[in-house]
């Protein structure tokens, strides 16, 4: 790593998964423009999230992180943003009620426009073109023109993120997140499912409790926690030209913050300890995540802890496991023991999505809820056995009625995938499946706490 960090010191290190920008002059102009734009988030908000995550690291709260695999320019609608928020609010209510601890809500939103790819090229019917890398880089249409990286898309991603954040702040502080609206968060296509009906019963119980509290003088007018919520944003810090251009020095502390999101993470493909992504992220004060797959070793994880959290600060670093249901039992226990024995202060979170992706006979990438739930159950059981707090979960989900993952209370099958398969990249849980997962997590957490 560099002796002296600055927002562009990452350029001295190998940077994987970066686009091959065809016009360096256009990229320089985009970088200059982004550097002059206002920050998307502010240092005080970032410090607030880090304080909440410190409570998670101490076993006093729980992290719920979720949203789109990759955001889309073409699906930029107020209703879509609202419905993603709605799903996370429902899941948070289920979890808060189930585990009796605060739930920290972090969306994969307002910045999740780029994706790493396993291959730089994609081949269809004998034709090879550059892979789709997310809409901040190129277009999903399979043509040579569409697949050319365009730095102007980074600015479009910035402005869409700014608009999304503006709407989210209006929803979360304008009354939409008021707990008296519990029933209005249940969507029509979810309401008739078993888990939707179960959510409605829970909402009835909580509404009765809120009426009792109001009768004794505790209500949304005098208790802001019942009316407003803190909702934070996150994305993978993949495109380093974008992230470094939005890095600002805080006028109060002098510290550097990546102001593109409250929390940013490094992916499984870019977590090399001598790589550009680790070099960049080690210098910003945001809460950081690192995705960890089944090939990770204890030495690698401890080295990442040293580089990204040298002061061993609770709330700074979240390790997000994405092992797969058939690998987690083999890999996670040793990693847990190594990190615990070295006294590292980290949040352990489970991403049960990425390790359980497969191709259906139709050619659609998908995930089965049974395998997602199996990995989650293993995660909670392993951490409970090792005496470590299971700090969070991380999902790719949407509020739309899509058919991208199979299983769940609506019994989506592989033959149903083509009906409403809308993702531009990886398959997402729909709202009903997200509630399936939330109830499972609450039950697994309750069982772990009782033991």
Residue, then its C-alpha position, 0 to 999 in steps of 0.5 A: x500500500x502507499x505510504x501516503x494516501x490520497x484520492x488518486x493513489x489507487x492509480x499506482x496499483x493494479x485496478x481490476x474490473x475497470x472499463x476500457x474507456x475508448x476516449x481518455x479525454x472524455x473520461x477526464x472531462x467527466x471526472x472534472x465535472x463529477x469532482x465539482x458536483x455537490x456530494x450525494x451524502x454528507x459526512x455527518x450521515x456517514x458517521x451516524x451509520x458507522x455509529x449504528x454499525x458499531x452497535x451491530x458489531x457489539x450485538x446490540x442491533x442488526x443490519x438489513x441490506x438490500x436492493x437491486x442487483x444493478x439499477x437501471x436508467x430505463x426503470x427510473x420511476x417514483x413507484x419503483x423507488x417507493x416499492x423497494x423502500x416499502x419491501x425493506x420497511x416490511x422486512x425491518x418490521x418483521x425482524x424488529x418484532x422477531x429479534x427485539x433489536x433495532x434494525x439498521x436499514x441500508x439500501x443497495x440503491x442510488x449508486x448501484x449502477x456497475x457490476x463486475x463480470x466473470x469475463x470481459x466478453x460475452x458471446x451469443x450465436x457466435x458473436x462476441x461483444x464486450x460484456x455488459x458492466x452496468x448502465x453507468x458503463x454501457x448498455x445491455x443491448x447486444x450491439x457493438x455500439x451499445x456495449x462501448x463504455x461511455x464515461x458520460x453515463x457516469x454523470x447520468x448515474x450521478x444525477x439519477x442517484x441524486x434524484x433517487x436520494x431526494x425522493x427517499x429522503x422525502x419518503x423517510x421523513x415525510x410520513x410515508x415511513x410512519x408506523x401507523x402505515x404498516x398496512x399500506x406497505x403490503x402490496x396487492x400481489x403479496x397480500x394474498x400470499x401466505x407470508x403476506x397474510x402473516x405480515x397483515x396479522x403482525x401489522x394488526x398486532x402492532x397497530x393495536x400496540x400503537x393505539x395503546x401507546x397513543x392512549x398513554x401519550x406516546x405517538x408520532x407527534x412526540x416520538x419521531x422514531x415512530x414517524x421517521x426512519x434513518x435509511x442509508x445507501x450503499x453500493x459496490x465501489x467498483x468504478x474507481x474514477x467515479x468513486x474518487x471523483x466524489x471523494x471530499x474532505x470533511x471541513x470539520x474533521x479533515x477526514x476524507x469521505x466517499x460521498x457517493x454513498x453512506x456505505x461502500x463495499x469491495x466485491x469478491x473479484x476486487x478484494x486483492x490486498x495489493x490492488x487498487x480497490x483496497x488502496x482506495x477504500x482504506x483511505x476513506x472514512x465510510x463504513x466498508x464492506x468486503x464480499x468474501x467467497x468460498x476461496x477466501x483464506x484466514x490470512x487474506x481476511x486478517x490482512x484485509x482487516x489490517x488494511x481496511x480497519x487498522x485501528x480495529x474500530x467497531x462499525x468500520x468493517x463488515x465482512x459479507x459472506x457469499x459462500x453458497x449453501x454447499x460451501x458455507x459449512x466448510x469455509x465459514x467456521x475457520x474464518x470466524x475462529x481466526x478473526x475472533x481469536x485475533x480480536x478483530x471488531x467486525x460485523x458478520x453479514x450473510x449474502x445468500x444470493x451470489x453463491x447460489x446462482x445457477x442457469x435454468x434449462x431456459x438459459x435464465x440465471x436464477x436462484x432457488x429460495x430453498x438454497x438461499x434459506x439453507x445458507x442463511x440457516x447454516x450462517x446463523x447456526x455456525x455463528x451461534x456455535x462459535x459465540x459470534x453475533x450474526x450481524x446482518x443479511x444482504x439481499x438482491x431484491x425488488x418491490x416488483x412482481x418479478x419471476x427471477x428466483x424460483x420457490x417461495x410462497x407463490x411457488x415460482x418454478x423454472x418454467x415461470x421465469x420467462x413471464x416477468x424476468x426483468x433484471x439486466x444482470x442477476x436475479x432478484x427476490x420479489x416482494x413476496x419472496x423477500x417476506x418469506x426470507x424475513x420471517x425465516x431470518x426472524x425465526x432463526x435469530x429467535x432460535x439462536x437467542x433462545x439457545 
